Amino acid sequence: MTEQPNTNLPSADSQSTNEPPEGQTQSANNDWKNRITGVWQKATSSLMQFLPVEQVSQTVVEWYSVSEAQVAEILEAVRAELPTTEALLIGKPQAGKSSIVRGLTGVSAEIIGQGFRPHTQHTERYAYPSGDLPLLIFTDTVGLGDVNQETQIIIQELLGDLQKSSRGARVLILTVKINDFATDTLRQIANKLRQQYPDIPCLLAVTCLHEVYPLDVADHPAYPPEYDEVQRAFAEIQQAFSGLCDRAVLIDFTLEEDGYNPVFYGLEEFRDALAELLPEAEARAINQLLSQGVGQQLGNIYRDAARRYMLTFSVMAATLAAIPLPFATMPVLTALQVSMVGLLGKLYGQTITPSQAGGIVSAIAGGFFAQAIGRELVKIIPGFGSAIAASWAAAYTWSLGEAACVYFGDVMGGKKPDPQKIQSVMQAEFQAAKERFKGIKR
């Protein structure tokens, strides 16, 4: 009996002629994709009936958002520990007031310009490092001229400020350009303030020394400058303010592009003169600030406060990630992490919208996208996959919080955030957090 060929299996000779047309192959592939998509959508839809994403996202945000009252309580407790100094900067425009802020804080001129906010009609205020937790508060007089009516308004505004109670130390800083001898208005203001508040110390800062250097001088000399032009003008200005100021100091705080070195000429002498006029705690804080000690101390205070909430968000992220359907809870996790970054921003004095918080998350954690996809796919493994996903989500959320603290710390300190540094911190914290959250239970 002759064996009949199996017509269901194409022979080698006929394989090429029996292949379906390219369009048919594409149609078959699309059919499989549609089937898979249908199954996926059905499974996701079923889960969403059990766990509606929008509702859960809103619930998570409500559970783990910190109320205004809680934030205020945290900030008040930290604020009570800070030795805050309020400096009233009084002087004409371009007399070096903002430069003094730059010298004491290390913040760029651009950030300081953006940081001053209207306080009264003729004053602006800048708090460093933030309005919620200030170490230094600068009140700058604006529009100071020789018009008597404006002068009286400025005096009343400053007196009104000084009448308010303050837990911190206060100091008046008068700024006068070394070649400006039209100082009647400034002396009138200083006289009124000292009459009303003789216990508030006053420092006279004579600025812009390079404007009277000899023509053949292109850089700052050794401090103090011994040029006759400088010494003669300084003596005359000191005489004009005799009896109104407790100390006088020569400074010249320029911009880097001006070409003078050092940029903050006389900064140490200015710091020492200021320290002599302030109580011990505030003087020590300013000394530490200039040596970067306070910056690190403040960073630790903010980071410790932030970590209280990062842990809660990390545990919640683990709970959500443990749900064993890949990708189904990613929108909820994203909402949770955006909410966390928004809260951290608020702790650092940065009020941001959810959209802005989402942008920061994307910028900080862009390199983790592929790993996030892998974390979701591993849920296919029953039991074990969900445990891995939960541990990963907790570690990721924690490291995102640490990186966000670095980001907001740079912004608060007037620095441009360094993406490489932030990514490095997140990578290092993620590796450490994986050990910390290993085997976390949902």
C-alpha positions as CSV (number, residue, x, y, z in Angstrom):
1,M,0.0,0.0,0.0
2,T,1.4,3.3,-1.1
3,E,1.8,5.9,1.7
4,Q,0.0,9.1,0.9
5,P,1.9,12.3,1.5
6,N,0.8,14.5,4.4
7,T,-0.7,17.5,2.7
8,N,-0.6,19.5,5.9
9,L,3.2,19.7,6.0
10,P,4.7,21.5,3.0
11,S,7.7,19.8,1.3
12,A,11.0,21.5,1.0
13,D,10.4,22.1,-2.7
14,S,6.9,23.6,-2.2
15,Q,7.6,25.6,1.0
16,S,8.4,28.9,-0.7
17,T,5.4,28.7,-3.0
18,N,3.0,27.8,-0.1
19,E,4.1,30.8,2.2
20,P,1.2,33.2,2.8
21,P,1.5,36.6,1.1
22,E,3.2,39.3,3.1
23,G,-0.1,41.1,3.8
24,Q,-1.6,38.0,5.1
25,T,1.4,37.5,7.5
26,Q,1.0,41.1,8.8
27,S,-2.7,40.5,9.2
28,A,-2.0,37.3,11.3
29,N,0.5,39.2,13.5
30,N,-2.0,42.0,14.1
31,D,-4.6,39.4,14.9
32,W,-2.4,38.0,17.6
33,K,-1.6,41.4,18.9
34,N,-5.2,42.3,19.1
35,R,-6.0,39.1,21.0
36,I,-3.2,39.8,23.5
37,T,-4.3,43.4,23.8
38,G,-7.9,42.2,24.4
39,V,-6.9,39.8,27.1
40,W,-4.7,42.5,28.7
41,Q,-7.4,45.1,28.6
42,K,-10.0,42.6,30.0
43,A,-7.7,41.7,32.9
44,T,-6.8,45.3,33.6
45,S,-10.5,46.3,33.4
46,S,-11.3,43.6,35.9
47,L,-8.7,44.9,38.3
48,M,-9.8,48.4,37.9
49,Q,-13.3,47.4,38.9
50,F,-11.7,46.1,42.1
51,L,-9.2,48.9,42.4
52,P,-10.2,52.1,40.4
53,V,-7.0,53.9,39.5
54,E,-8.3,57.5,39.8
55,Q,-10.1,56.8,43.0
56,V,-7.1,55.0,44.6
57,S,-4.7,57.7,43.4
58,Q,-6.8,60.4,45.1
59,T,-7.2,58.3,48.2
60,V,-3.4,57.7,48.4
61,V,-2.7,61.4,48.0
62,E,-5.2,62.2,50.7
63,W,-3.8,59.5,53.1
64,Y,-0.2,60.5,52.7
65,S,-0.3,64.2,52.0
66,V,0.7,66.3,54.9
67,S,-1.7,69.0,55.9
68,E,-0.9,72.7,56.1
69,A,-1.2,72.5,59.9
70,Q,1.3,69.6,60.1
71,V,3.8,71.3,57.8
72,A,3.5,74.5,59.9
73,E,4.1,72.5,63.1
74,I,7.2,70.8,61.7
75,L,8.6,74.1,60.4
76,E,7.9,75.9,63.7
77,A,9.8,73.3,65.7
78,V,12.8,73.6,63.4
79,R,12.6,77.4,63.2
80,A,12.8,77.6,67.0
81,E,16.3,76.0,66.8
82,L,17.7,78.4,64.2
83,P,19.7,81.5,65.3
84,T,18.1,83.9,62.8
85,T,19.6,87.3,62.0
86,E,17.5,90.1,60.5
87,A,19.6,92.6,58.6
88,L,18.1,95.9,57.5
89,L,20.0,97.1,54.4
90,I,19.7,100.8,54.0
91,G,21.3,102.6,51.1
92,K,20.9,104.1,47.7
93,P,20.4,101.8,44.6
94,Q,23.7,100.4,43.3
95,A,25.4,100.9,46.7
96,G,26.2,97.2,47.1
97,K,23.3,95.9,49.2
98,S,22.6,92.9,47.0
99,S,26.3,92.2,46.9
100,I,26.4,92.0,50.7
101,V,23.6,89.3,50.4
102,R,25.7,87.4,47.9
103,G,28.8,87.6,50.1
104,L,27.0,86.3,53.2
105,T,25.0,83.6,51.5
106,G,27.1,82.5,48.4
107,V,23.9,82.7,46.3
108,S,24.2,83.9,42.7
109,A,23.2,87.5,41.8
110,E,20.4,86.1,39.5
111,I,18.8,84.0,42.3
112,I,19.0,86.9,44.7
113,G,17.4,89.2,42.2
114,Q,14.5,86.7,41.9
115,G,14.4,86.1,45.6
116,F,13.6,89.6,46.8
117,R,9.9,90.1,47.3
118,P,8.0,93.4,47.9
119,H,7.5,93.8,51.6
120,T,6.1,97.3,51.9
121,Q,5.9,100.3,49.5
122,H,9.6,101.1,49.8
123,T,11.1,97.8,51.1
124,E,11.8,94.3,49.7
125,R,12.6,91.2,51.7
126,Y,14.8,88.2,51.0
127,A,15.0,85.2,53.3
128,Y,17.9,82.7,53.2
129,P,17.8,79.8,52.7
130,S,13.9,79.9,52.6
131,G,11.1,82.0,54.0
132,D,9.9,79.1,56.1
133,L,13.3,78.3,57.7
134,P,15.3,81.5,57.4
135,L,18.8,81.8,58.8
136,L,19.3,85.4,57.5
137,I,16.5,87.8,56.6
138,F,17.4,90.9,54.6
139,T,15.2,93.9,54.3
140,D,16.3,96.1,51.5
141,T,15.2,99.7,51.0
142,V,14.3,100.6,47.5
143,G,13.7,103.9,45.8
144,L,15.8,105.7,48.4
145,G,16.3,109.3,47.3
146,D,16.5,112.9,48.6
147,V,12.7,113.5,48.4
148,N,11.6,114.3,52.0
149,Q,8.1,112.8,51.6
150,E,9.6,109.5,50.5
151,T,12.1,109.6,53.3
152,Q,9.4,110.0,55.9
153,I,7.5,107.0,54.4
154,I,10.6,104.8,54.4
155,I,11.3,105.8,58.1
156,Q,7.8,104.9,59.1
157,E,7.9,101.6,57.2
158,L,11.2,100.6,58.9
159,L,10.0,101.7,62.3
160,G,6.9,99.6,61.8
161,D,9.0,96.6,61.0
162,L,11.2,97.1,64.0
163,Q,8.2,97.4,66.3
164,K,7.2,93.8,65.5
165,S,8.5,91.2,67.9
166,S,11.4,89.0,66.7
167,R,13.1,86.0,68.3
168,G,16.2,86.7,66.2
169,A,19.0,89.3,66.4
170,R,18.7,92.5,64.4
171,V,21.3,94.7,62.8
172,L,21.2,97.8,60.7
173,I,23.7,97.8,57.7
174,L,24.2,101.2,56.0
175,T,25.7,101.0,52.6
176,V,27.5,104.0,51.1
177,K,29.6,104.1,47.9
178,I,33.0,105.5,48.6
179,N,32.6,108.3,46.1
180,D,29.1,109.3,47.2
181,F,29.0,112.2,49.7
182,A,25.3,113.1,49.2
183,T,24.2,111.1,52.2
184,D,21.8,113.5,54.0
185,T,18.8,111.2,53.4
186,L,20.6,108.2,54.7
187,R,21.9,110.0,57.8
188,Q,18.4,111.2,58.5
189,I,17.0,107.7,58.3
190,A,19.8,106.3,60.4
191,N,19.3,109.0,63.0
192,K,15.6,108.3,63.4
193,L,16.1,104.6,63.7
194,R,18.9,104.9,66.3
195,Q,16.8,107.3,68.3
196,Q,13.9,104.9,68.5
197,Y,16.0,101.7,68.8
198,P,19.4,102.5,70.2
199,D,20.0,98.9,71.2
200,I,20.0,97.7,67.6
201,P,23.6,97.8,66.4
202,C,24.5,99.6,63.2
203,L,27.3,98.7,60.8
204,L,28.5,101.2,58.1
205,A,29.7,99.4,55.0
206,V,31.7,101.6,52.6
207,T,31.5,100.0,49.2
208,C,32.8,100.1,45.5
209,L,36.4,100.9,46.5
210,H,37.7,100.2,43.0
211,E,35.9,103.3,41.7
212,V,38.5,105.5,43.4
213,Y,41.6,103.4,42.8
214,P,44.5,105.1,41.0
215,L,44.2,104.8,37.2
216,D,47.1,102.4,36.9
217,V,45.6,99.9,39.3
218,A,43.8,96.9,37.8
219,D,43.2,94.7,40.8
220,H,42.5,94.8,44.5
221,P,45.6,95.4,46.7
222,A,46.3,93.6,50.0
223,Y,43.7,94.5,52.6
224,P,43.2,97.1,53.8
225,P,43.8,99.3,50.7
226,E,46.4,102.0,51.6
227,Y,45.6,104.3,48.6
228,D,45.3,107.9,49.7
229,E,42.1,108.3,47.7
230,V,40.5,105.4,49.5
231,Q,41.6,106.4,53.0
232,R,40.7,110.0,52.6
233,A,37.2,109.3,51.4
234,F,36.7,106.6,54.1
235,A,37.6,109.1,56.8
236,E,35.2,111.7,55.5
237,I,32.3,109.2,55.3
238,Q,33.1,108.0,58.9
239,Q,33.0,111.6,60.1
240,A,29.6,112.2,58.4
241,F,28.1,109.2,60.2
242,S,29.8,109.8,63.5
243,G,27.6,108.8,66.4
244,L,25.2,106.8,64.2
245,C,27.2,103.7,63.6
246,D,29.0,101.2,65.9
247,R,31.5,99.9,63.4
248,A,32.7,100.9,59.9
249,V,34.3,98.6,57.3
250,L,35.7,98.9,53.8
251,I,34.4,96.3,51.3
252,D,34.2,95.8,47.5
253,F,32.0,92.9,46.5
254,T,32.1,92.7,42.7
255,L,31.0,90.2,40.0
256,E,33.4,87.6,38.5
257,E,33.2,89.3,35.1
258,D,34.4,92.6,36.6
259,G,37.9,91.0,36.8
260,Y,38.7,92.0,40.4
261,N,40.2,89.4,42.8
262,P,39.1,88.4,45.2
263,V,35.5,88.9,44.2
264,F,34.4,89.6,47.8
265,Y,37.2,91.9,48.9
266,G,37.0,92.6,52.6
267,L,34.5,89.8,53.3
268,E,36.4,88.4,56.4
269,E,36.6,91.9,57.8
270,F,33.0,92.5,57.1
271,R,32.1,89.2,58.8
272,D,34.2,90.0,61.9
273,A,32.7,93.5,62.2
274,L,29.2,92.0,62.0
275,A,30.0,89.3,64.5
276,E,31.2,91.9,67.0
277,L,27.7,93.4,66.9
278,L,25.6,90.3,67.1
279,P,24.9,87.9,70.0
280,E,27.1,84.8,70.2
281,A,24.7,82.3,68.6
282,E,24.0,84.5,65.6
283,A,27.6,85.4,65.2
284,R,28.7,81.8,65.3
285,A,26.0,80.9,62.7
286,I,27.3,83.5,60.3
287,N,30.8,82.3,60.7
288,Q,29.7,78.7,60.1
289,L,27.6,79.9,57.1
290,L,30.7,81.4,55.4
291,S,32.6,78.2,56.1
292,Q,29.8,76.1,54.7
293,G,29.1,74.6,58.1
294,V,25.6,75.9,58.4
295,G,24.7,74.9,54.9
296,Q,25.5,71.3,55.8
297,Q,23.7,71.6,59.1
298,L,20.6,73.0,57.4
299,G,20.7,70.3,54.8
300,N,20.7,67.7,57.5
301,I,17.7,69.3,59.2
302,Y,15.7,69.3,56.0
303,R,16.8,65.8,55.0
304,D,15.8,64.4,58.5
305,A,12.4,66.0,58.2
306,A,11.9,64.6,54.7
307,R,12.9,61.1,55.6
308,R,10.0,60.8,58.0
309,Y,7.6,61.0,55.1
310,M,9.8,59.2,52.5
311,L,9.5,56.0,54.6
312,T,5.7,56.1,54.7
313,F,5.6,56.7,50.9
314,S,8.0,53.9,50.3
315,V,6.0,51.4,52.3
316,M,2.8,52.4,50.5
317,A,4.5,52.0,47.1
318,A,5.6,48.5,48.1
319,T,2.0,47.7,49.0
320,L,0.7,48.9,45.7
321,A,3.4,47.3,43.6
322,A,2.7,43.9,45.2
323,I,-0.6,43.6,43.3
324,P,0.2,40.8,40.9
325,L,-1.0,42.3,37.5
326,P,1.8,43.9,35.5
327,F,1.4,47.6,34.8
328,A,-2.0,47.8,36.3
329,T,-0.9,49.9,39.4
330,M,1.7,52.0,37.6
331,P,-0.6,55.1,37.4
332,V,-1.3,54.9,41.1
333,L,2.4,54.5,42.0
334,T,3.2,57.5,39.8
335,A,0.6,59.6,41.5
336,L,2.0,58.5,44.9
337,Q,5.6,59.4,43.9
338,V,4.5,62.8,42.4
339,S,2.7,63.6,45.6
340,M,5.8,62.7,47.6
341,V,8.0,65.0,45.5
342,G,5.4,67.8,45.9
343,L,5.5,67.4,49.7
344,L,9.3,67.4,49.7
345,G,9.4,70.6,47.7
346,K,7.1,72.2,50.2
347,L,9.4,71.2,53.0
348,Y,12.2,72.9,51.1
349,G,10.2,76.1,50.6
350,Q,9.3,75.4,47.0
351,T,5.6,75.4,46.2
352,I,5.1,73.4,43.0
353,T,2.1,72.2,41.0
354,P,1.5,68.4,40.5
355,S,2.5,69.0,36.8
356,Q,5.8,70.5,37.9
357,A,6.4,67.7,40.4
358,G,5.8,65.2,37.7
359,G,8.4,67.0,35.5
360,I,10.9,66.8,38.4
361,V,10.3,63.1,38.8
362,S,10.8,62.5,35.1
363,A,14.1,64.6,35.1
364,I,15.4,62.8,38.2
365,A,14.4,59.3,37.5
366,G,14.5,59.1,33.7
367,G,17.2,56.4,33.7
368,F,15.1,54.1,35.8
369,F,12.3,53.7,33.2
370,A,13.6,50.4,31.8
371,Q,14.0,49.0,35.3
372,A,10.5,50.0,36.1
373,I,9.2,48.0,33.1
374,G,11.2,45.0,34.2
375,R,9.8,45.3,37.7
376,E,6.3,45.1,36.3
377,L,7.1,42.1,34.0
378,V,8.5,40.1,36.9
379,K,5.1,40.0,38.5
380,I,4.3,37.2,36.0
381,I,6.1,34.9,38.4
382,P,3.5,33.9,41.0
383,G,4.2,35.1,44.5
384,F,8.0,35.6,44.1
385,G,7.5,38.2,41.3
386,S,5.2,40.4,43.5
387,A,7.7,40.3,46.4
388,I,10.5,41.5,44.1
389,A,8.3,44.2,42.6
390,A,7.3,45.4,46.1
391,S,10.9,45.6,47.3
392,W,12.0,47.4,44.1
393,A,9.1,49.9,44.3
394,A,10.0,50.8,47.9
395,A,13.7,51.2,47.1
396,Y,12.9,53.3,44.0
397,T,10.5,55.6,45.9
398,W,13.0,56.1,48.7
399,S,15.9,56.8,46.4
400,L,13.7,59.2,44.4
401,G,13.0,61.1,47.6
402,E,16.7,61.3,48.4
403,A,17.4,62.6,45.0
404,A,14.6,65.1,45.2
405,C,16.1,66.4,48.5
406,V,19.4,67.1,46.7
407,Y,17.5,68.8,43.9
408,F,15.5,71.0,46.2
409,G,18.5,71.7,48.4
410,D,20.4,73.1,45.4
411,V,17.4,75.2,44.4
412,M,17.0,76.5,48.0
413,G,20.7,77.3,48.2
414,G,20.6,79.3,45.0
415,K,22.5,76.8,43.0
416,K,21.7,75.3,39.7
417,P,20.8,71.6,40.2
418,D,23.6,69.3,38.9
419,P,21.9,66.4,37.0
420,Q,25.0,64.1,37.3
421,K,25.2,64.6,41.1
422,I,21.5,64.0,41.5
423,Q,21.6,60.8,39.4
424,S,24.7,59.6,41.3
425,V,22.8,60.1,44.6
426,M,19.8,58.3,43.3
427,Q,21.8,55.3,42.1
428,A,23.8,55.0,45.4
429,E,20.6,55.4,47.5
430,F,18.8,52.9,45.3
431,Q,21.4,50.2,45.9
432,A,21.4,50.9,49.7
433,A,17.6,50.9,49.8
434,K,17.3,47.6,48.0
435,E,19.0,46.0,51.0
436,R,16.9,48.0,53.4
437,F,13.6,46.9,51.8
438,K,14.6,43.4,50.8
439,G,11.8,41.0,51.6
440,I,9.4,43.8,52.6
441,K,5.9,42.4,53.3
442,R,2.8,43.9,51.8
